[in-house]
Amino acid sequence: MARRNQHSREELQDLAVAAVLKIAERDGVHAVSARSVARQIGYAPGMLYHLFENRDDLILRANACTLDTLAAAMENASAKKAPEKALLAMALAYLQLAQRESPRWKLLFEHVMADGAEVPAWYQAYSERLFSLLEQQLLLLAPTRAPSARQLAARAIWSGVHGVCLLAVTGKLDVVSSVREKALVESLVNHYLTGWLAA
């Protein structure tokens, strides 16, 4: 068993977050618990409650790392591209991360807050960052559109792409379509933007 003074508070938090992601990848989302994380990092389970408010806080911190990874991938994919191509590139980056790191991606959406607790504002800001990346490209594409229209479009595009990702990651895509996920994402984004611009 490791000693508390071997690591700083920040180091312990980083170790715990990394353990959450590793356990989710190895054993699935539902295997993440204070006991399993503590075992993974070599500390007593009670130590985690000195570092995080509760299990929800621990998992949200891990999910925030995934959202950071996702935002960076979307930004890199869309760099120096025209808005329509940038939006498609971001959608495909989302698909690629969902497929490449599906346990981490599933943890984002399968985790449910205990006792119906609200998601904290700091975490919501991570999610909003992703939408803002889409909205920035929509602003370049249609600068006269109202902000509310861009907000709606960003979320509509994300919802469609997320649905394709969910089917692909859970192995259900073959049940509903013989078309590959990349082609579905391309069709969805391109046709949505065509209709949105024409409206």
VOLUM-911634 format. One record per residue: residue in one letter; x, y, z of N, C-alpha, C in turn. Coordinates in steps of 0.2 Angstrom, whole numbers. Layout:
aa:nx:ny:nz:cax:cay:caz:cx:cy:cz
A:X:Y:Z:X:Y:Z:X:Y:Z
...
END
This chain:
aa:nx:ny:nz:cax:cay:caz:cx:cy:cz
M:4:-6:0:0:0:0:4:6:0
A:3:11:-5:7:17:-5:6:22:1
R:10:26:2:9:31:7:7:37:5
R:3:41:8:0:47:6:5:52:4
N:11:53:8:16:58:7:21:56:1
Q:20:50:-2:24:49:-8:21:53:-14
H:15:56:-14:13:60:-20:9:66:-17
S:10:71:-21:6:77:-20:-2:76:-21
R:-6:80:-18:-13:80:-19:-15:80:-27
E:-11:84:-31:-13:84:-38:-10:78:-41
E:-5:75:-39:-2:69:-42:-7:63:-40
L:-10:63:-34:-15:58:-33:-21:58:-37
Q:-23:64:-38:-29:65:-42:-28:63:-49
D:-22:64:-52:-20:62:-59:-20:55:-59
L:-17:52:-54:-17:44:-54:-24:41:-53
A:-28:44:-49:-35:41:-49:-39:42:-55
V:-38:48:-58:-42:49:-65:-39:44:-70
A:-33:43:-70:-30:38:-75:-32:31:-74
A:-33:30:-67:-35:23:-65:-43:22:-67
V:-47:27:-67:-54:27:-69:-54:25:-76
L:-50:28:-81:-50:27:-88:-47:20:-89
K:-42:18:-86:-40:11:-87:-44:6:-85
I:-48:6:-79:-53:1:-77:-59:1:-82
A:-61:7:-84:-66:7:-89:-65:4:-95
E:-58:5:-98:-56:1:-104:-55:-6:-103
R:-53:-8:-97:-52:-15:-96:-58:-19:-94
D:-62:-16:-90:-67:-20:-87:-74:-17:-88
G:-75:-11:-91:-81:-8:-92:-83:-3:-87
V:-88:1:-89:-90:7:-85:-92:5:-78
H:-96:0:-78:-99:-2:-71:-94:-5:-66
A:-88:-6:-69:-83:-9:-64:-79:-3:-60
V:-80:3:-62:-77:9:-59:-80:10:-52
S:-76:9:-47:-79:11:-40:-73:14:-36
A:-74:16:-30:-69:19:-26:-64:13:-24
R:-67:7:-23:-62:2:-21:-58:0:-27
S:-61:-1:-33:-57:-3:-39:-51:2:-41
V:-53:9:-40:-48:14:-42:-43:14:-36
A:-45:13:-30:-40:13:-25:-35:7:-25
R:-38:2:-27:-34:-4:-28:-29:-3:-34
Q:-31:0:-39:-27:1:-45:-21:6:-43
I:-22:11:-39:-17:15:-38:-13:14:-31
G:-15:9:-28:-11:6:-22:-13:11:-16
Y:-19:13:-15:-21:17:-9:-27:14:-6
A:-28:16:0:-35:14:3:-40:18:0
P:-46:15:0:-52:18:-3:-54:25:0
G:-53:25:6:-54:32:10:-50:38:8
M:-45:36:5:-40:42:2:-44:46:-3
L:-48:42:-7:-51:45:-13:-56:51:-11
Y:-59:50:-5:-64:55:-2:-60:61:1
H:-54:61:1:-50:67:3:-48:71:-4
L:-49:67:-9:-47:70:-16:-53:72:-20
F:-58:69:-19:-64:70:-23:-70:70:-19
E:-75:74:-21:-81:75:-17:-85:68:-16
N:-85:64:-22:-89:58:-22:-87:54:-28
R:-90:48:-29:-88:44:-35:-90:48:-42
D:-96:52:-41:-98:56:-47:-92:61:-49
D:-89:64:-44:-84:69:-45:-78:66:-48
L:-76:60:-46:-70:56:-49:-72:55:-56
I:-77:52:-58:-79:50:-65:-79:56:-69
L:-82:62:-66:-83:68:-70:-76:71:-72
R:-71:70:-67:-65:73:-69:-61:68:-74
A:-63:62:-74:-60:58:-79:-63:59:-86
N:-70:60:-86:-73:62:-92:-71:69:-95
A:-69:74:-90:-67:80:-93:-60:79:-97
C:-56:74:-95:-50:73:-98:-52:70:-105
T:-57:66:-106:-59:64:-112:-62:69:-117
L:-66:74:-114:-68:80:-117:-63:84:-120
D:-57:85:-116:-52:89:-118:-48:85:-124
T:-48:79:-124:-45:75:-129:-49:76:-136
L:-55:76:-135:-60:76:-140:-60:83:-143
A:-60:88:-139:-59:95:-142:-53:96:-145
A:-47:94:-143:-41:95:-146:-41:91:-153
A:-44:85:-153:-44:81:-160:-49:85:-165
M:-54:88:-162:-58:92:-167:-55:98:-169
E:-51:101:-165:-48:108:-167:-42:106:-172
N:-39:101:-171:-33:99:-175:-36:97:-182
A:-42:93:-182:-45:90:-188:-47:96:-193
S:-50:101:-189:-53:107:-193:-48:113:-195
A:-42:112:-192:-37:118:-193:-36:120:-201
K:-37:126:-203:-35:128:-209:-40:126:-215
K:-46:124:-213:-51:122:-218:-57:127:-218
A:-60:127:-224:-66:131:-225:-71:128:-220
P:-76:132:-218:-81:130:-213:-84:124:-214
E:-87:122:-220:-90:116:-222:-86:110:-221
K:-80:111:-224:-75:105:-223:-73:104:-216
A:-72:110:-212:-70:110:-205:-76:106:-201
L:-82:108:-202:-87:104:-198:-87:97:-200
L:-86:95:-206:-86:88:-207:-80:85:-204
A:-74:88:-204:-68:85:-201:-69:84:-194
M:-73:89:-190:-74:88:-183:-79:82:-182
A:-84:81:-186:-88:76:-185:-85:69:-186
L:-80:69:-191:-76:63:-192:-71:61:-186
A:-69:67:-184:-64:66:-178:-68:63:-172
Y:-74:65:-171:-78:63:-166:-80:55:-167
L:-81:53:-173:-82:46:-174:-76:42:-173
Q:-70:45:-175:-64:41:-174:-62:40:-167
L:-63:45:-163:-62:44:-156:-67:39:-152
A:-73:40:-154:-78:35:-152:-76:28:-153
Q:-74:27:-159:-72:20:-161:-65:18:-158
R:-60:22:-158:-54:21:-156:-53:20:-148
E:-57:24:-145:-57:24:-138:-64:23:-135
S:-67:18:-137:-74:17:-135:-76:17:-128
P:-72:13:-124:-73:13:-117:-73:20:-114
R:-69:25:-116:-69:31:-113:-75:35:-116
W:-76:34:-122:-82:38:-125:-88:35:-122
K:-89:29:-120:-95:26:-117:-96:29:-110
L:-90:30:-107:-90:33:-100:-93:40:-99
L:-92:43:-105:-95:50:-105:-103:50:-105
F:-106:45:-108:-113:45:-108:-117:39:-104
E:-113:35:-102:-116:29:-98:-116:31:-90
H:-112:36:-88:-112:38:-81:-118:42:-80
V:-121:40:-74:-127:43:-72:-126:46:-65
M:-127:52:-64:-126:55:-57:-130:52:-52
A:-128:51:-46:-131:48:-41:-137:52:-38
D:-142:49:-37:-148:52:-33:-151:58:-37
G:-150:58:-44:-153:63:-48:-149:70:-47
A:-143:70:-45:-139:76:-44:-138:79:-50
E:-138:86:-50:-136:90:-56:-129:89:-58
V:-127:90:-65:-120:90:-67:-118:97:-65
P:-112:97:-62:-109:104:-60:-108:108:-66
A:-108:115:-64:-107:120:-70:-100:119:-73
W:-95:117:-69:-88:117:-71:-88:111:-77
Y:-92:106:-76:-91:101:-81:-96:103:-87
Q:-101:106:-86:-105:108:-92:-101:113:-96
A:-96:116:-93:-92:121:-97:-88:117:-102
Y:-86:111:-100:-82:106:-105:-86:104:-111
S:-92:103:-110:-97:101:-115:-98:107:-120
E:-99:113:-117:-101:118:-121:-95:120:-125
R:-89:119:-123:-83:120:-127:-84:117:-134
L:-86:110:-134:-87:107:-140:-92:110:-145
F:-97:112:-142:-103:115:-146:-100:122:-149
S:-96:125:-145:-93:132:-147:-89:131:-153
L:-85:125:-153:-81:124:-159:-85:123:-166
L:-91:120:-165:-96:120:-171:-99:126:-172
E:-101:130:-167:-104:136:-168:-99:141:-171
Q:-93:141:-170:-88:146:-173:-88:145:-180
Q:-88:138:-183:-88:137:-190:-95:139:-193
L:-100:138:-189:-107:140:-192:-107:147:-193
L:-104:151:-188:-104:158:-189:-100:160:-195
L:-94:157:-196:-90:159:-203:-94:157:-209
L:-98:152:-208:-102:149:-214:-108:154:-215
A:-111:156:-210:-117:160:-211:-118:166:-206
P:-114:171:-207:-113:176:-202:-119:180:-200
T:-124:180:-204:-130:184:-203:-135:180:-199
R:-134:173:-198:-139:169:-194:-139:171:-187
A:-145:171:-184:-145:172:-177:-141:167:-172
P:-138:169:-167:-135:165:-162:-139:159:-160
S:-145:160:-159:-149:154:-157:-150:149:-163
A:-150:151:-169:-150:147:-175:-144:143:-175
R:-138:146:-174:-132:142:-174:-131:137:-168
Q:-134:139:-162:-134:135:-157:-138:128:-158
L:-144:129:-161:-148:124:-163:-145:119:-168
A:-142:122:-173:-138:118:-178:-133:114:-176
A:-129:117:-171:-123:114:-168:-125:108:-165
R:-131:108:-161:-133:103:-157:-137:98:-161
A:-140:100:-167:-143:95:-171:-138:91:-175
I:-132:94:-177:-127:90:-180:-124:85:-176
W:-122:88:-169:-120:83:-165:-124:77:-163
S:-131:79:-162:-135:73:-161:-135:68:-166
G:-135:70:-172:-135:65:-178:-129:61:-178
V:-123:65:-178:-117:61:-178:-116:56:-172
H:-118:59:-166:-118:55:-160:-122:48:-161
G:-128:49:-164:-132:43:-165:-129:38:-170
V:-125:40:-175:-121:35:-179:-116:32:-175
C:-112:36:-171:-107:33:-167:-110:28:-162
L:-115:30:-159:-118:25:-154:-120:18:-157
L:-123:18:-163:-124:12:-167:-118:9:-169
A:-113:12:-171:-106:9:-173:-103:6:-167
V:-102:10:-161:-99:7:-156:-102:1:-152
T:-109:1:-152:-112:-4:-149:-114:-10:-154
G:-111:-10:-160:-112:-15:-164:-119:-16:-167
K:-123:-11:-167:-130:-11:-169:-130:-8:-176
L:-125:-5:-179:-126:-2:-186:-128:-7:-191
D:-125:-13:-191:-127:-18:-196:-134:-20:-196
V:-137:-19:-190:-144:-21:-190:-149:-16:-194
V:-147:-9:-194:-151:-4:-197:-148:-2:-204
S:-142:-3:-205:-139:-1:-212:-134:-5:-214
S:-133:-5:-220:-127:-9:-223:-122:-3:-225
V:-124:3:-224:-119:9:-226:-114:10:-220
R:-108:11:-222:-103:12:-217:-104:18:-213
E:-101:18:-207:-102:24:-202:-99:31:-205
K:-94:30:-208:-90:36:-211:-95:39:-217
A:-98:35:-221:-102:38:-226:-108:41:-223
L:-111:38:-218:-117:40:-215:-115:47:-212
V:-110:48:-208:-108:55:-205:-107:60:-211
E:-104:58:-216:-103:63:-222:-109:65:-225
S:-114:60:-226:-120:62:-229:-124:66:-224
L:-124:64:-218:-128:68:-213:-126:75:-212
V:-119:76:-212:-117:83:-211:-118:87:-217
N:-116:84:-223:-117:88:-229:-124:90:-231
H:-128:85:-230:-135:87:-232:-138:91:-227
Y:-136:91:-220:-139:95:-215:-137:103:-217
L:-130:103:-219:-128:110:-220:-131:113:-226
T:-132:109:-231:-135:111:-237:-142:114:-236
G:-146:110:-232:-153:112:-230:-153:118:-226
W:-148:118:-221:-148:124:-216:-146:131:-220
L:-142:130:-225:-140:136:-228:-145:139:-233
A:-149:134:-236:-154:136:-240:-161:138:-237
A:-161:137:-230:-167:138:-227:-168:146:-226
END
